[in-house]
Amino acid sequence: MSTSTDRSTKILSALRSAFPTAQLELTDESHLHRGHAGAREGKGHFRLSITTPEFVGLAPLARHRRVFAALEALMASDIHALSIDARVPVAPNA
């Protein structure tokens, strides 16, 4: 398993543990940042889309804080940059 795949697996595992009902989409964009400081440090650049009912009633900043709290350990070791799109599920039309 490649380092990139290992990092993605660890990130998704941490997010699934913190947000069990979330819909997750994680994209490793590290290849777009070759030569950047984070790439030289062996950390990755990621784009995350997360939708979960746990975000209902939370402001966008609070949602991001919850994601960063779930990934705290990985921020120090595996993640250099993380772009987050944190949403609540859209209620189906009645």
PDB file as gemmi writes it, atoms N, CA and C in Angstrom:
CRYST1    1.000    1.000    1.000  90.00  90.00  90.00 P 1                      
ATOM      1  N   MET A   1       0.852  -1.178   0.000  1.00  0.00           N  
ATOM      2  CA  MET A   1       0.000   0.000   0.000  1.00  0.00           C  
ATOM      3  C   MET A   1       0.893   1.235   0.000  1.00  0.00           C  
ATOM      4  N   SER A   2       0.592   2.203  -0.830  1.00  0.00           N  
ATOM      5  CA  SER A   2       1.414   3.401  -0.920  1.00  0.00           C  
ATOM      6  C   SER A   2       1.189   4.305   0.286  1.00  0.00           C  
ATOM      7  N   THR A   3       2.133   5.200   0.497  1.00  0.00           N  
ATOM      8  CA  THR A   3       2.021   6.145   1.597  1.00  0.00           C  
ATOM      9  C   THR A   3       0.772   6.992   1.447  1.00  0.00           C  
ATOM     10  N   SER A   4       0.479   7.417   0.233  1.00  0.00           N  
ATOM     11  CA  SER A   4      -0.715   8.219  -0.027  1.00  0.00           C  
ATOM     12  C   SER A   4      -1.980   7.457   0.352  1.00  0.00           C  
ATOM     13  N   THR A   5      -2.043   6.187  -0.024  1.00  0.00           N  
ATOM     14  CA  THR A   5      -3.198   5.361   0.307  1.00  0.00           C  
ATOM     15  C   THR A   5      -3.278   5.146   1.814  1.00  0.00           C  
ATOM     16  N   ASP A   6      -2.140   4.934   2.463  1.00  0.00           N  
ATOM     17  CA  ASP A   6      -2.101   4.775   3.918  1.00  0.00           C  
ATOM     18  C   ASP A   6      -2.674   6.006   4.608  1.00  0.00           C  
ATOM     19  N   ARG A   7      -2.237   7.179   4.173  1.00  0.00           N  
ATOM     20  CA  ARG A   7      -2.727   8.429   4.774  1.00  0.00           C  
ATOM     21  C   ARG A   7      -4.228   8.563   4.572  1.00  0.00           C  
ATOM     22  N   SER A   8      -4.697   8.313   3.372  1.00  0.00           N  
ATOM     23  CA  SER A   8      -6.128   8.426   3.085  1.00  0.00           C  
ATOM     24  C   SER A   8      -6.931   7.455   3.940  1.00  0.00           C  
ATOM     25  N   THR A   9      -6.433   6.235   4.082  1.00  0.00           N  
ATOM     26  CA  THR A   9      -7.120   5.226   4.889  1.00  0.00           C  
ATOM     27  C   THR A   9      -7.198   5.664   6.349  1.00  0.00           C  
ATOM     28  N   LYS A  10      -6.108   6.199   6.885  1.00  0.00           N  
ATOM     29  CA  LYS A  10      -6.097   6.663   8.274  1.00  0.00           C  
ATOM     30  C   LYS A  10      -7.065   7.824   8.478  1.00  0.00           C  
ATOM     31  N   ILE A  11      -7.097   8.741   7.526  1.00  0.00           N  
ATOM     32  CA  ILE A  11      -7.986   9.899   7.628  1.00  0.00           C  
ATOM     33  C   ILE A  11      -9.442   9.440   7.606  1.00  0.00           C  
ATOM     34  N   LEU A  12      -9.781   8.603   6.651  1.00  0.00           N  
ATOM     35  CA  LEU A  12     -11.161   8.123   6.552  1.00  0.00           C  
ATOM     36  C   LEU A  12     -11.567   7.327   7.789  1.00  0.00           C  
ATOM     37  N   SER A  13     -10.667   6.545   8.321  1.00  0.00           N  
ATOM     38  CA  SER A  13     -10.951   5.767   9.520  1.00  0.00           C  
ATOM     39  C   SER A  13     -11.244   6.681  10.709  1.00  0.00           C  
ATOM     40  N   ALA A  14     -10.443   7.709  10.886  1.00  0.00           N  
ATOM     41  CA  ALA A  14     -10.658   8.659  11.985  1.00  0.00           C  
ATOM     42  C   ALA A  14     -11.983   9.394  11.819  1.00  0.00           C  
ATOM     43  N   LEU A  15     -12.307   9.771  10.592  1.00  0.00           N  
ATOM     44  CA  LEU A  15     -13.561  10.475  10.344  1.00  0.00           C  
ATOM     45  C   LEU A  15     -14.766   9.568  10.551  1.00  0.00           C  
ATOM     46  N   ARG A  16     -14.668   8.327  10.115  1.00  0.00           N  
ATOM     47  CA  ARG A  16     -15.782   7.385  10.312  1.00  0.00           C  
ATOM     48  C   ARG A  16     -16.006   7.098  11.793  1.00  0.00           C  
ATOM     49  N   SER A  17     -14.933   7.095  12.549  1.00  0.00           N  
ATOM     50  CA  SER A  17     -15.047   6.883  13.991  1.00  0.00           C  
ATOM     51  C   SER A  17     -15.741   8.075  14.659  1.00  0.00           C  
ATOM     52  N   ALA A  18     -15.394   9.282  14.243  1.00  0.00           N  
ATOM     53  CA  ALA A  18     -15.966  10.490  14.840  1.00  0.00           C  
ATOM     54  C   ALA A  18     -17.365  10.806  14.325  1.00  0.00           C  
ATOM     55  N   PHE A  19     -17.624  10.461  13.056  1.00  0.00           N  
ATOM     56  CA  PHE A  19     -18.902  10.783  12.406  1.00  0.00           C  
ATOM     57  C   PHE A  19     -19.436   9.524  11.711  1.00  0.00           C  
ATOM     58  N   PRO A  20     -19.985   8.582  12.474  1.00  0.00           N  
ATOM     59  CA  PRO A  20     -20.368   7.277  11.911  1.00  0.00           C  
ATOM     60  C   PRO A  20     -21.395   7.326  10.786  1.00  0.00           C  
ATOM     61  N   THR A  21     -22.252   8.338  10.762  1.00  0.00           N  
ATOM     62  CA  THR A  21     -23.298   8.390   9.734  1.00  0.00           C  
ATOM     63  C   THR A  21     -22.942   9.316   8.572  1.00  0.00           C  
ATOM     64  N   ALA A  22     -21.736   9.829   8.569  1.00  0.00           N  
ATOM     65  CA  ALA A  22     -21.342  10.811   7.558  1.00  0.00           C  
ATOM     66  C   ALA A  22     -21.146  10.197   6.182  1.00  0.00           C  
ATOM     67  N   GLN A  23     -21.457  11.001   5.185  1.00  0.00           N  
ATOM     68  CA  GLN A  23     -21.078  10.695   3.805  1.00  0.00           C  
ATOM     69  C   GLN A  23     -19.748  11.401   3.603  1.00  0.00           C  
ATOM     70  N   LEU A  24     -18.744  10.653   3.192  1.00  0.00           N  
ATOM     71  CA  LEU A  24     -17.392  11.184   3.076  1.00  0.00           C  
ATOM     72  C   LEU A  24     -16.854  11.031   1.667  1.00  0.00           C  
ATOM     73  N   GLU A  25     -16.166  12.053   1.229  1.00  0.00           N  
ATOM     74  CA  GLU A  25     -15.422  11.973  -0.026  1.00  0.00           C  
ATOM     75  C   GLU A  25     -14.087  12.662   0.222  1.00  0.00           C  
ATOM     76  N   LEU A  26     -13.016  11.903   0.135  1.00  0.00           N  
ATOM     77  CA  LEU A  26     -11.680  12.425   0.384  1.00  0.00           C  
ATOM     78  C   LEU A  26     -10.857  12.300  -0.887  1.00  0.00           C  
ATOM     79  N   THR A  27     -10.251  13.406  -1.280  1.00  0.00           N  
ATOM     80  CA  THR A  27      -9.404  13.421  -2.473  1.00  0.00           C  
ATOM     81  C   THR A  27      -7.995  13.821  -2.063  1.00  0.00           C  
ATOM     82  N   ASP A  28      -7.037  12.994  -2.423  1.00  0.00           N  
ATOM     83  CA  ASP A  28      -5.638  13.310  -2.164  1.00  0.00           C  
ATOM     84  C   ASP A  28      -5.131  14.174  -3.316  1.00  0.00           C  
ATOM     85  N   GLU A  29      -4.805  15.417  -3.000  1.00  0.00           N  
ATOM     86  CA  GLU A  29      -4.315  16.353  -4.016  1.00  0.00           C  
ATOM     87  C   GLU A  29      -2.825  16.622  -3.865  1.00  0.00           C  
ATOM     88  N   SER A  30      -2.145  15.730  -3.178  1.00  0.00           N  
ATOM     89  CA  SER A  30      -0.718  15.922  -2.910  1.00  0.00           C  
ATOM     90  C   SER A  30       0.090  16.065  -4.195  1.00  0.00           C  
ATOM     91  N   HIS A  31      -0.303  15.332  -5.220  1.00  0.00           N  
ATOM     92  CA  HIS A  31       0.438  15.384  -6.483  1.00  0.00           C  
ATOM     93  C   HIS A  31       0.407  16.780  -7.109  1.00  0.00           C  
ATOM     94  N   LEU A  32      -0.555  17.587  -6.734  1.00  0.00           N  
ATOM     95  CA  LEU A  32      -0.649  18.953  -7.261  1.00  0.00           C  
ATOM     96  C   LEU A  32       0.302  19.912  -6.549  1.00  0.00           C  
ATOM     97  N   HIS A  33       0.928  19.434  -5.480  1.00  0.00           N  
ATOM     98  CA  HIS A  33       1.756  20.302  -4.642  1.00  0.00           C  
ATOM     99  C   HIS A  33       3.187  19.801  -4.538  1.00  0.00           C  
ATOM    100  N   ARG A  34       3.647  19.059  -5.532  1.00  0.00           N  
ATOM    101  CA  ARG A  34       5.028  18.569  -5.515  1.00  0.00           C  
ATOM    102  C   ARG A  34       5.986  19.747  -5.362  1.00  0.00           C  
ATOM    103  N   GLY A  35       6.960  19.563  -4.483  1.00  0.00           N  
ATOM    104  CA  GLY A  35       7.941  20.620  -4.252  1.00  0.00           C  
ATOM    105  C   GLY A  35       7.525  21.582  -3.165  1.00  0.00           C  
ATOM    106  N   HIS A  36       6.268  21.551  -2.781  1.00  0.00           N  
ATOM    107  CA  HIS A  36       5.757  22.406  -1.705  1.00  0.00           C  
ATOM    108  C   HIS A  36       6.280  21.880  -0.378  1.00  0.00           C  
ATOM    109  N   ALA A  37       6.367  22.728   0.626  1.00  0.00           N  
ATOM    110  CA  ALA A  37       6.927  22.346   1.925  1.00  0.00           C  
ATOM    111  C   ALA A  37       6.258  21.100   2.496  1.00  0.00           C  
ATOM    112  N   GLY A  38       4.953  21.018   2.461  1.00  0.00           N  
ATOM    113  CA  GLY A  38       4.248  19.866   3.012  1.00  0.00           C  
ATOM    114  C   GLY A  38       4.619  18.579   2.315  1.00  0.00           C  
ATOM    115  N   ALA A  39       4.819  18.643   1.008  1.00  0.00           N  
ATOM    116  CA  ALA A  39       5.194  17.450   0.252  1.00  0.00           C  
ATOM    117  C   ALA A  39       6.590  16.997   0.651  1.00  0.00           C  
ATOM    118  N   ARG A  40       7.489  17.945   0.880  1.00  0.00           N  
ATOM    119  CA  ARG A  40       8.849  17.595   1.292  1.00  0.00           C  
ATOM    120  C   ARG A  40       8.860  16.985   2.694  1.00  0.00           C  
ATOM    121  N   GLU A  41       7.889  17.354   3.526  1.00  0.00           N  
ATOM    122  CA  GLU A  41       7.809  16.823   4.889  1.00  0.00           C  
ATOM    123  C   GLU A  41       7.144  15.447   4.927  1.00  0.00           C  
ATOM    124  N   GLY A  42       6.656  14.972   3.787  1.00  0.00           N  
ATOM    125  CA  GLY A  42       5.997  13.677   3.745  1.00  0.00           C  
ATOM    126  C   GLY A  42       4.544  13.724   4.171  1.00  0.00           C  
ATOM    127  N   LYS A  43       3.984  14.911   4.212  1.00  0.00           N  
ATOM    128  CA  LYS A  43       2.571  15.066   4.558  1.00  0.00           C  
ATOM    129  C   LYS A  43       1.782  15.342   3.287  1.00  0.00           C  
ATOM    130  N   GLY A  44       0.461  15.144   3.376  1.00  0.00           N  
ATOM    131  CA  GLY A  44      -0.355  15.283   2.188  1.00  0.00           C  
ATOM    132  C   GLY A  44      -1.278  16.485   2.195  1.00  0.00           C  
ATOM    133  N   HIS A  45      -1.762  16.798   1.011  1.00  0.00           N  
ATOM    134  CA  HIS A  45      -2.764  17.830   0.784  1.00  0.00           C  
ATOM    135  C   HIS A  45      -4.058  17.117   0.396  1.00  0.00           C  
ATOM    136  N   PHE A  46      -5.122  17.418   1.118  1.00  0.00           N  
ATOM    137  CA  PHE A  46      -6.379  16.705   0.908  1.00  0.00           C  
ATOM    138  C   PHE A  46      -7.557  17.657   0.779  1.00  0.00           C  
ATOM    139  N   ARG A  47      -8.564  17.189   0.044  1.00  0.00           N  
ATOM    140  CA  ARG A  47      -9.842  17.887  -0.082  1.00  0.00           C  
ATOM    141  C   ARG A  47     -10.901  16.934   0.460  1.00  0.00           C  
ATOM    142  N   LEU A  48     -11.700  17.437   1.430  1.00  0.00           N  
ATOM    143  CA  LEU A  48     -12.705  16.611   2.091  1.00  0.00           C  
ATOM    144  C   LEU A  48     -14.090  17.206   1.897  1.00  0.00           C  
ATOM    145  N   SER A  49     -15.012  16.358   1.500  1.00  0.00           N  
ATOM    146  CA  SER A  49     -16.431  16.706   1.501  1.00  0.00           C  
ATOM    147  C   SER A  49     -17.079  15.783   2.532  1.00  0.00           C  
ATOM    148  N   ILE A  50     -17.729  16.384   3.536  1.00  0.00           N  
ATOM    149  CA  ILE A  50     -18.367  15.609   4.594  1.00  0.00           C  
ATOM    150  C   ILE A  50     -19.771  16.143   4.823  1.00  0.00           C  
ATOM    151  N   THR A  51     -20.729  15.244   4.807  1.00  0.00           N  
ATOM    152  CA  THR A  51     -22.127  15.590   5.059  1.00  0.00           C  
ATOM    153  C   THR A  51     -22.619  14.691   6.178  1.00  0.00           C  
ATOM    154  N   THR A  52     -23.098  15.313   7.258  1.00  0.00           N  
ATOM    155  CA  THR A  52     -23.564  14.527   8.389  1.00  0.00           C  
ATOM    156  C   THR A  52     -24.628  15.294   9.176  1.00  0.00           C  
ATOM    157  N   PRO A  53     -25.615  14.577   9.703  1.00  0.00           N  
ATOM    158  CA  PRO A  53     -26.621  15.227  10.537  1.00  0.00           C  
ATOM    159  C   PRO A  53     -26.025  15.790  11.826  1.00  0.00           C  
ATOM    160  N   GLU A  54     -24.840  15.349  12.193  1.00  0.00           N  
ATOM    161  CA  GLU A  54     -24.186  15.873  13.396  1.00  0.00           C  
ATOM    162  C   GLU A  54     -23.834  17.356  13.268  1.00  0.00           C  
ATOM    163  N   PHE A  55     -23.860  17.883  12.051  1.00  0.00           N  
ATOM    164  CA  PHE A  55     -23.558  19.291  11.837  1.00  0.00           C  
ATOM    165  C   PHE A  55     -24.800  20.193  11.909  1.00  0.00           C  
ATOM    166  N   VAL A  56     -25.976  19.597  12.043  1.00  0.00           N  
ATOM    167  CA  VAL A  56     -27.203  20.406  12.104  1.00  0.00           C  
ATOM    168  C   VAL A  56     -27.101  21.384  13.265  1.00  0.00           C  
ATOM    169  N   GLY A  57     -27.374  22.631  12.975  1.00  0.00           N  
ATOM    170  CA  GLY A  57     -27.345  23.675  13.995  1.00  0.00           C  
ATOM    171  C   GLY A  57     -25.976  24.276  14.250  1.00  0.00           C  
ATOM    172  N   LEU A  58     -24.940  23.748  13.598  1.00  0.00           N  
ATOM    173  CA  LEU A  58     -23.593  24.275  13.787  1.00  0.00           C  
ATOM    174  C   LEU A  58     -23.226  25.243  12.663  1.00  0.00           C  
ATOM    175  N   ALA A  59     -22.573  26.310  13.031  1.00  0.00           N  
ATOM    176  CA  ALA A  59     -22.053  27.258  12.041  1.00  0.00           C  
ATOM    177  C   ALA A  59     -20.906  26.586  11.284  1.00  0.00           C  
ATOM    178  N   PRO A  60     -20.600  27.063  10.086  1.00  0.00           N  
ATOM    179  CA  PRO A  60     -19.513  26.450   9.312  1.00  0.00           C  
ATOM    180  C   PRO A  60     -18.189  26.345  10.087  1.00  0.00           C  
ATOM    181  N   LEU A  61     -17.830  27.359  10.837  1.00  0.00           N  
ATOM    182  CA  LEU A  61     -16.579  27.309  11.592  1.00  0.00           C  
ATOM    183  C   LEU A  61     -16.614  26.199  12.641  1.00  0.00           C  
ATOM    184  N   ALA A  62     -17.737  26.017  13.294  1.00  0.00           N  
ATOM    185  CA  ALA A  62     -17.878  24.950  14.288  1.00  0.00           C  
ATOM    186  C   ALA A  62     -17.784  23.574  13.626  1.00  0.00           C  
ATOM    187  N   ARG A  63     -18.312  23.447  12.434  1.00  0.00           N  
ATOM    188  CA  ARG A  63     -18.208  22.185  11.696  1.00  0.00           C  
ATOM    189  C   ARG A  63     -16.746  21.861  11.405  1.00  0.00           C  
ATOM    190  N   HIS A  64     -16.023  22.866  10.941  1.00  0.00           N  
ATOM    191  CA  HIS A  64     -14.602  22.677  10.630  1.00  0.00           C  
ATOM    192  C   HIS A  64     -13.828  22.314  11.890  1.00  0.00           C  
ATOM    193  N   ARG A  65     -14.140  22.961  12.991  1.00  0.00           N  
ATOM    194  CA  ARG A  65     -13.459  22.643  14.246  1.00  0.00           C  
ATOM    195  C   ARG A  65     -13.695  21.190  14.646  1.00  0.00           C  
ATOM    196  N   ARG A  66     -14.900  20.692  14.440  1.00  0.00           N  
ATOM    197  CA  ARG A  66     -15.204  19.297  14.765  1.00  0.00           C  
ATOM    198  C   ARG A  66     -14.377  18.355  13.887  1.00  0.00           C  
ATOM    199  N   VAL A  67     -14.246  18.686  12.609  1.00  0.00           N  
ATOM    200  CA  VAL A  67     -13.437  17.856  11.704  1.00  0.00           C  
ATOM    201  C   VAL A  67     -11.972  17.887  12.138  1.00  0.00           C  
ATOM    202  N   PHE A  68     -11.444  19.072  12.404  1.00  0.00           N  
ATOM    203  CA  PHE A  68     -10.047  19.178  12.822  1.00  0.00           C  
ATOM    204  C   PHE A  68      -9.811  18.460  14.148  1.00  0.00           C  
ATOM    205  N   ALA A  69     -10.767  18.491  15.055  1.00  0.00           N  
ATOM    206  CA  ALA A  69     -10.629  17.766  16.325  1.00  0.00           C  
ATOM    207  C   ALA A  69     -10.550  16.261  16.074  1.00  0.00           C  
ATOM    208  N   ALA A  70     -11.352  15.775  15.142  1.00  0.00           N  
ATOM    209  CA  ALA A  70     -11.340  14.347  14.819  1.00  0.00           C  
ATOM    210  C   ALA A  70     -10.018  13.921  14.178  1.00  0.00           C  
ATOM    211  N   LEU A  71      -9.362  14.851  13.520  1.00  0.00           N  
ATOM    212  CA  LEU A  71      -8.123  14.543  12.796  1.00  0.00           C  
ATOM    213  C   LEU A  71      -6.873  15.091  13.477  1.00  0.00           C  
ATOM    214  N   GLU A  72      -7.016  15.521  14.716  1.00  0.00           N  
ATOM    215  CA  GLU A  72      -5.929  16.216  15.415  1.00  0.00           C  
ATOM    216  C   GLU A  72      -4.588  15.473  15.335  1.00  0.00           C  
ATOM    217  N   ALA A  73      -4.580  14.197  15.665  1.00  0.00           N  
ATOM    218  CA  ALA A  73      -3.324  13.436  15.654  1.00  0.00           C  
ATOM    219  C   ALA A  73      -2.735  13.360  14.244  1.00  0.00           C  
ATOM    220  N   LEU A  74      -3.591  13.223  13.247  1.00  0.00           N  
ATOM    221  CA  LEU A  74      -3.114  13.101  11.866  1.00  0.00           C  
ATOM    222  C   LEU A  74      -2.645  14.434  11.295  1.00  0.00           C  
ATOM    223  N   MET A  75      -3.128  15.535  11.860  1.00  0.00           N  
ATOM    224  CA  MET A  75      -2.674  16.847  11.395  1.00  0.00           C  
ATOM    225  C   MET A  75      -1.176  17.008  11.679  1.00  0.00           C  
ATOM    226  N   ALA A  76      -0.710  16.395  12.732  1.00  0.00           N  
ATOM    227  CA  ALA A  76       0.704  16.504  13.088  1.00  0.00           C  
ATOM    228  C   ALA A  76       1.589  15.562  12.268  1.00  0.00           C  
ATOM    229  N   SER A  77       1.009  14.462  11.787  1.00  0.00           N  
ATOM    230  CA  SER A  77       1.848  13.448  11.150  1.00  0.00           C  
ATOM    231  C   SER A  77       1.600  13.220   9.664  1.00  0.00           C  
ATOM    232  N   ASP A  78       0.364  13.381   9.208  1.00  0.00           N  
ATOM    233  CA  ASP A  78       0.026  12.965   7.852  1.00  0.00           C  
ATOM    234  C   ASP A  78      -0.573  14.055   6.967  1.00  0.00           C  
ATOM    235  N   ILE A  79      -1.128  15.090   7.570  1.00  0.00           N  
ATOM    236  CA  ILE A  79      -1.854  16.100   6.800  1.00  0.00           C  
ATOM    237  C   ILE A  79      -1.129  17.441   6.878  1.00  0.00           C  
ATOM    238  N   HIS A  80      -0.788  17.962   5.718  1.00  0.00           N  
ATOM    239  CA  HIS A  80      -0.204  19.306   5.666  1.00  0.00           C  
ATOM    240  C   HIS A  80      -1.292  20.344   5.413  1.00  0.00           C  
ATOM    241  N   ALA A  81      -2.226  20.021   4.517  1.00  0.00           N  
ATOM    242  CA  ALA A  81      -3.297  20.949   4.165  1.00  0.00           C  
ATOM    243  C   ALA A  81      -4.591  20.168   3.973  1.00  0.00           C  
ATOM    244  N   LEU A  82      -5.687  20.761   4.447  1.00  0.00           N  
ATOM    245  CA  LEU A  82      -6.990  20.114   4.341  1.00  0.00           C  
ATOM    246  C   LEU A  82      -8.035  21.159   3.987  1.00  0.00           C  
ATOM    247  N   SER A  83      -8.645  20.988   2.832  1.00  0.00           N  
ATOM    248  CA  SER A  83      -9.752  21.832   2.396  1.00  0.00           C  
ATOM    249  C   SER A  83     -11.037  21.095   2.760  1.00  0.00           C  
ATOM    250  N   ILE A  84     -11.943  21.761   3.477  1.00  0.00           N  
ATOM    251  CA  ILE A  84     -13.135  21.088   3.995  1.00  0.00           C  
ATOM    252  C   ILE A  84     -14.408  21.726   3.450  1.00  0.00           C  
ATOM    253  N   ASP A  85     -15.288  20.884   2.946  1.00  0.00           N  
ATOM    254  CA  ASP A  85     -16.649  21.263   2.593  1.00  0.00           C  
ATOM    255  C   ASP A  85     -17.544  20.463   3.543  1.00  0.00           C  
ATOM    256  N   ALA A  86     -18.023  21.106   4.611  1.00  0.00           N  
ATOM    257  CA  ALA A  86     -18.796  20.429   5.656  1.00  0.00           C  
ATOM    258  C   ALA A  86     -20.253  20.872   5.575  1.00  0.00           C  
ATOM    259  N   ARG A  87     -21.120  19.906   5.319  1.00  0.00           N  
ATOM    260  CA  ARG A  87     -22.535  20.212   5.082  1.00  0.00           C  
ATOM    261  C   ARG A  87     -23.453  19.363   5.945  1.00  0.00           C  
ATOM    262  N   VAL A  88     -24.695  19.834   6.039  1.00  0.00           N  
ATOM    263  CA  VAL A  88     -25.757  19.045   6.660  1.00  0.00           C  
ATOM    264  C   VAL A  88     -26.555  18.399   5.525  1.00  0.00           C  
ATOM    265  N   PRO A  89     -27.170  17.251   5.793  1.00  0.00           N  
ATOM    266  CA  PRO A  89     -27.970  16.621   4.740  1.00  0.00           C  
ATOM    267  C   PRO A  89     -29.152  17.502   4.363  1.00  0.00           C  
ATOM    268  N   VAL A  90     -29.512  17.453   3.113  1.00  0.00           N  
ATOM    269  CA  VAL A  90     -30.670  18.189   2.625  1.00  0.00           C  
ATOM    270  C   VAL A  90     -31.900  17.328   2.863  1.00  0.00           C  
ATOM    271  N   ALA A  91     -32.904  17.921   3.494  1.00  0.00           N  
ATOM    272  CA  ALA A  91     -34.147  17.173   3.760  1.00  0.00           C  
ATOM    273  C   ALA A  91     -34.853  16.901   2.434  1.00  0.00           C  
ATOM    274  N   PRO A  92     -35.339  15.674   2.255  1.00  0.00           N  
ATOM    275  CA  PRO A  92     -36.073  15.371   1.025  1.00  0.00           C  
ATOM    276  C   PRO A  92     -37.375  16.159   0.993  1.00  0.00           C  
ATOM    277  N   ASN A  93     -37.809  16.483  -0.199  1.00  0.00           N  
ATOM    278  CA  ASN A  93     -39.090  17.200  -0.347  1.00  0.00           C  
ATOM    279  C   ASN A  93     -40.241  16.315   0.102  1.00  0.00           C  
ATOM    280  N   ALA A  94     -41.133  16.902   0.841  1.00  0.00           N  
ATOM    281  CA  ALA A  94     -42.293  16.127   1.346  1.00  0.00           C  
ATOM    282  C   ALA A  94     -43.343  15.956   0.294  1.00  0.00           C  
TER     283      ALA A  94                                                      
END                                                                             
